[in-house]
Every structure is written in C-alpha cells, then in structure tokens.
Amino acid sequence: MCTWITEKVPMTGRARGVPEWISVTQANVSYDHPSCAPFDHAVLIDFVNPEDGVGARIGIELSATSARALVSALNQALATPEAVRDLHAQSTRAAAPVGSRG
C-alpha cells in the first residue's frame, strides 16, 4: 500500500538539472512505489526548489540496498577532516547571536 509519507528536509545547495544547474532548497524523501525504477518499493528522493515551480526538481529512485550504500558513503565523506572542520564552522556561525554575525 502506498503511504506517501514524506520527510521534507530543508537544505542549501545546487543540483544538475536539464539543461542547467538549479538551486536546491529542500529534499523530499520517502519509501514507496517508484515511478520508473524496476522495484516494488524504492527510496524516492526529490531535490527541489518549490519557489521555482515544478520544473525545479531532480528526482532519484534507489533500491533499499543502494540507499544504504549512499548513506554510508555520505557518512564517510562527512567524517573527513575538511568536512568536520566545515561542519564545526557552520554550527559555530549558526549558534552565534544575530547581531554578532559579520
């Protein structure tokens, strides 16, 4: 049964669309029936920018195994010294009082 339960994640980034790069401000993630992938169920991820309309969307459909491998690869990438440094700097800036930002 399709649940259409979707987690919406605010984000900042860019994604390669057709024919150009688009701003990404949100990811919609669910586990449900794919539209095209040859699986009964898949992890569905839409990288979107709702302010730019329905054309500002990059969609992927992954098998559960592929999605787990992607999560592992993301965690490994975020454990590199550069990522740890940048994450720390970003969290420090986010925690600073509004008047102290330069």
Secondary structure, DSSP 8 states (H G I E B T S, - for coil): ------EEEEEEEEEE-SSSEEEEEEEEEEEE--SSSSSSSEEEEEEE-GGG-TTSEEEEEE-HHHHHHHHHHHHHHHTSHHHHHHHHHHHHHHHS-GGG--
